[in-house]
Amino acid sequence: MTWGPCGKADPPLATVSPLTMAPPGDTVDAAGVADPFAFRIATNISTACAVLPDGRISCWGSDLDGVLGDGTVDNSPGPVLVNGVQDALAVGLSNGAYTSTACALRKNGKVACWGGNAHGELGDGTTRRATSPVEVQGISDAEAVFAGSAYTCVRRAGGALVCFGDSQFGQLGTDHGFLAPTTVKLP
């Protein structure tokens, strides 16, 4: 759904009480939204994705790096279905300023990511862009996923945190990046 002036849906698809705005890149629970079609939403500067009640994901907007996940790099003003994901619990979307990556937390504890991958932020051991979802290596117990700017982090069952991608500013807990999930040593 797209929000127009004064927090009203354009077209009117849902009612919200109260309207809560989140910064780009944050995932928002759609609690209080009277919309039977979407229950988890992620946005960035130019793209939006929603998890549908049946576990599919729909994205729309800019397709920078193939972040819409439909196998193309074609922008779309309307929702398109992400290829091959039918069991999503949540979706994360990077900020989209220079690269765009999306990741889905799946019901089986696995994570699938797609879009930009110049720094290994898809977690598949490569730096190749993926216009359709690819499975993150070695993750089968994920509880949460966050797609950052050129990096991704996953919280595993038991609380362990693994990250992959760029660590230019130390965001992965080290001064170098990883192409595959690596445990972040927390104090």
Backbone torsions as a table, in degrees:
resi	resn	phi	psi	omega
1	MET	NA	150.8	-178.9
2	THR	-115.8	131.4	-179.1
3	TRP	-93.8	130.3	179.3
4	GLY	-99.5	-159.6	-178.8
5	PRO	-58.0	143.3	175.1
6	CYS	60.9	26.8	175.8
7	GLY	73.4	16.6	178.8
8	LYS	-93.2	140.3	179.6
9	ALA	-68.8	145.4	-178.9
10	ASP	-134.0	98.8	0.1
11	PRO	-73.7	166.3	-176.2
12	PRO	-65.9	101.2	-178.9
13	LEU	-108.1	-21.3	-173.2
14	ALA	-154.5	161.7	171.7
15	THR	-116.4	143.2	-178.0
16	VAL	-129.5	134.3	177.7
17	SER	-147.2	112.8	-14.3
18	PRO	-82.8	163.9	177.3
19	LEU	-76.8	125.0	177.9
20	THR	-116.1	123.2	179.6
21	MET	-98.3	140.8	178.1
22	ALA	-119.3	150.8	178.0
23	PRO	-65.9	152.9	178.0
24	PRO	-53.3	140.5	179.4
25	GLY	95.8	-19.0	178.8
26	ASP	-81.2	149.9	173.7
27	THR	-96.5	135.4	-175.4
28	VAL	-119.5	128.9	170.8
29	ASP	-71.4	137.5	-178.0
30	ALA	-91.0	34.1	177.8
31	ALA	-59.4	133.6	179.7
32	GLY	89.3	-5.4	178.3
33	VAL	-89.5	121.5	-178.3
34	ALA	-85.7	54.8	-178.5
35	ASP	-122.7	112.2	-177.2
36	PRO	-73.8	-1.5	-171.3
37	PHE	-99.7	-19.9	-178.3
38	ALA	-142.7	139.8	178.7
39	PHE	-129.7	-8.6	172.0
40	ARG	-136.4	133.6	-175.6
41	ILE	-131.9	139.2	173.2
42	ALA	-129.3	141.1	179.5
43	THR	-134.7	159.3	168.3
44	ASN	-138.9	-160.0	-174.9
45	ILE	-63.0	-26.8	-174.6
46	SER	-146.6	7.7	-177.3
47	THR	-139.1	150.5	174.3
48	ALA	-135.8	147.3	176.0
49	CYS	-136.5	148.7	178.4
50	ALA	-137.1	138.2	172.1
51	VAL	-86.5	127.1	179.6
52	LEU	-87.4	157.6	-177.6
53	PRO	-56.0	-26.0	-179.8
54	ASP	-86.8	3.8	177.1
55	GLY	93.9	-5.3	175.0
56	ARG	-79.1	161.8	177.6
57	ILE	-120.5	137.3	176.2
58	SER	-119.7	134.1	178.5
59	CYS	-129.0	157.5	178.8
60	TRP	-156.0	162.1	-179.5
61	GLY	107.6	-143.4	-179.5
62	SER	-67.7	139.0	177.6
63	ASP	-108.5	34.6	177.0
64	LEU	-51.9	125.3	178.8
65	ASP	65.4	13.2	-179.8
66	GLY	81.6	22.8	-173.9
67	VAL	-67.7	-11.5	175.2
68	LEU	-74.8	-18.3	172.5
69	GLY	74.5	14.5	-178.1
70	ASP	-99.2	13.5	178.3
71	GLY	87.9	3.8	-179.3
72	THR	-123.8	-179.6	169.3
73	VAL	-125.3	34.7	-178.1
74	ASP	-98.4	122.8	175.3
75	ASN	-56.7	151.7	180.0
76	SER	-141.5	120.1	177.7
77	PRO	-73.4	-13.4	179.0
78	GLY	-122.2	160.6	-177.5
79	PRO	-60.9	138.9	171.7
80	VAL	-125.4	149.1	179.8
81	LEU	-80.7	138.3	174.2
82	VAL	-73.4	133.3	-178.3
83	ASN	-64.7	132.4	166.3
84	GLY	74.9	1.3	178.3
85	VAL	-105.3	116.0	-179.1
86	GLN	-130.8	10.6	-176.5
87	ASP	-139.2	35.2	-177.0
88	ALA	-77.3	141.5	171.3
89	LEU	-101.1	-32.3	-177.7
90	ALA	-155.0	161.5	176.6
91	VAL	-134.0	140.3	175.2
92	GLY	-119.4	147.6	-175.9
93	LEU	-137.3	127.7	178.9
94	SER	-68.7	172.5	-171.6
95	ASN	-67.8	-20.3	173.0
96	GLY	76.9	8.7	-178.7
97	ALA	-71.5	-47.5	-177.9
98	TYR	-119.9	-25.3	177.8
99	THR	-149.8	155.0	179.1
100	SER	-129.3	130.8	178.0
101	THR	-135.2	141.9	174.5
102	ALA	-126.9	148.6	178.2
103	CYS	-138.8	144.7	178.3
104	ALA	-115.9	132.0	169.5
105	LEU	-86.0	122.8	-175.0
106	ARG	-102.4	155.7	-177.5
107	LYS	-58.3	-27.4	-179.2
108	ASN	-84.7	7.1	179.1
109	GLY	85.6	0.8	177.8
110	LYS	-91.1	165.6	179.0
111	VAL	-126.3	134.3	174.7
112	ALA	-118.6	136.1	-179.8
113	CYS	-128.9	158.0	178.8
114	TRP	-155.2	161.6	-179.8
115	GLY	109.1	-145.8	-177.6
116	GLY	-64.5	148.0	-175.9
117	ASN	-151.8	26.9	-176.7
118	ALA	-59.8	-24.2	-177.5
119	HIS	-117.3	10.3	-179.9
120	GLY	87.8	18.6	-175.4
121	GLU	-70.5	-6.3	174.9
122	LEU	-87.0	-15.3	176.3
123	GLY	71.9	20.1	-179.5
124	ASP	-100.8	9.2	178.1
125	GLY	83.4	6.6	-179.7
126	THR	-125.1	179.9	170.9
127	THR	-123.3	26.0	178.2
128	ARG	-91.0	132.5	174.4
129	ARG	-59.8	147.1	176.8
130	ALA	-128.9	119.7	179.9
131	THR	-88.1	-1.9	171.9
132	SER	-133.8	156.3	-176.3
133	PRO	-59.1	141.7	171.5
134	VAL	-123.7	149.0	-177.9
135	GLU	-79.6	135.3	174.7
136	VAL	-70.8	133.5	-176.8
137	GLN	-65.7	135.0	168.3
138	GLY	70.2	14.4	-179.8
139	ILE	-111.4	119.4	176.1
140	SER	-136.9	8.3	-178.6
141	ASP	-135.0	35.0	-177.8
142	ALA	-69.9	142.6	174.8
143	GLU	-116.6	-21.5	179.5
144	ALA	-158.1	153.4	178.6
145	VAL	-138.1	142.7	176.3
146	PHE	-133.7	123.9	175.8
147	ALA	-99.3	110.8	179.3
148	GLY	-95.1	-167.3	179.0
149	SER	-79.9	97.1	179.7
150	ALA	72.7	19.7	173.6
151	TYR	-152.3	161.6	179.6
152	THR	-138.6	143.3	175.8
153	CYS	-128.1	145.2	-179.9
154	VAL	-130.0	130.6	171.8
155	ARG	-92.4	125.9	-178.5
156	ARG	-96.2	163.3	174.5
157	ALA	-55.2	138.4	-176.8
158	GLY	91.0	-7.2	174.3
159	GLY	95.8	-6.1	178.8
160	ALA	-62.3	144.5	179.1
161	LEU	-114.5	127.0	174.6
162	VAL	-120.9	143.8	-179.8
163	CYS	-137.1	161.4	178.7
164	PHE	-157.0	153.3	-178.5
165	GLY	114.8	-148.5	-174.7
166	ASP	-79.8	141.6	176.3
167	SER	-132.4	37.8	-177.5
168	GLN	-53.0	-35.2	-177.9
169	PHE	-109.0	12.9	179.6
170	GLY	84.6	14.2	-175.5
171	GLN	-67.6	-11.9	176.2
172	LEU	-100.3	10.3	179.4
173	GLY	81.3	14.4	179.7
174	THR	-152.7	173.7	179.9
175	ASP	-95.8	9.2	176.1
176	HIS	-139.3	156.6	-176.6
177	GLY	-89.6	176.3	-178.2
178	PHE	-136.1	140.9	176.6
179	LEU	-85.7	-17.6	-180.0
180	ALA	-130.8	159.5	-178.7
181	PRO	-54.7	130.4	179.6
182	THR	-132.9	135.0	-178.5
183	THR	-65.8	132.7	174.9
184	VAL	-90.1	123.7	-179.7
185	LYS	-79.7	109.9	-179.9
186	LEU	-92.2	148.7	-179.6
187	PRO	-65.8	NA	NA
